[in-house]
Amino acid sequence: MAESFFGILKTELLYTQNFETADEFTASLKEYIHYYNNERIKNRLNGKSQVEYRALIQKT
């Protein structure tokens, strides 16, 4: 599971941008992780983000 996340991270963030400083990379990484967990829609989660899906599961 972690290998899959890091593969997606590299494809969507690391390989698409050039970072001038470590701080710039850290800020982009934090933004990406927020996007990945809260906004990124997954078909296998019925069109919901991971946070939305977890909240839905906990209600049932």
N, C-alpha and C positions, 0 to 999 in steps of 0.2 A: 504494500500500500504506500509506504513512504517513497519507494523507488518511483512509483507512478507519479506521485505529487512532484518530486524533484525533476522528473522528465518533463512534465507539463510546465513547471516553473522555468526551466531552462529554455524551452521552446517559446513560451509566451513573453518572458521578461528578459532573461539574460542575453539571448541571441538576437533580440530585436533592438537593443539599445546599447549605446556606449556610455559608460559612466566615467566621469572625470575624477571623482573622489570616492573614498569608501563611504563617506557620509551621504553622498548622493545615492549610492547603491542601497544603503540601509533604509533611507527614506522611501525609495521606490519599492523595496522589498516589503516594507510595512504596508504600503498602499496596496500592493499586489495581494498580500495575504488577506487583507480586509475584503478586497474584491472577490477573491477566490472563495472565501467562506460566506459572504453576505450577499453578493450580487450575481455571481456566476451561475447561470441556469444549467441544470443537468437534465437531459432527457430521461435518464434512468431513475431520476428522483421525481418523476411526474411533472417536469417543467418547473421545479422549485429549486431555490438555492439550498445549500447544505443546512444553513441555519433555519430556514423556513420548514424544511423537511423534518428536522429534528424536533422542532416545536410542534409540528403536526402529530408526529409519532408519540410524543410525551402526553398529548391531550387524550389519546385513546387508551 
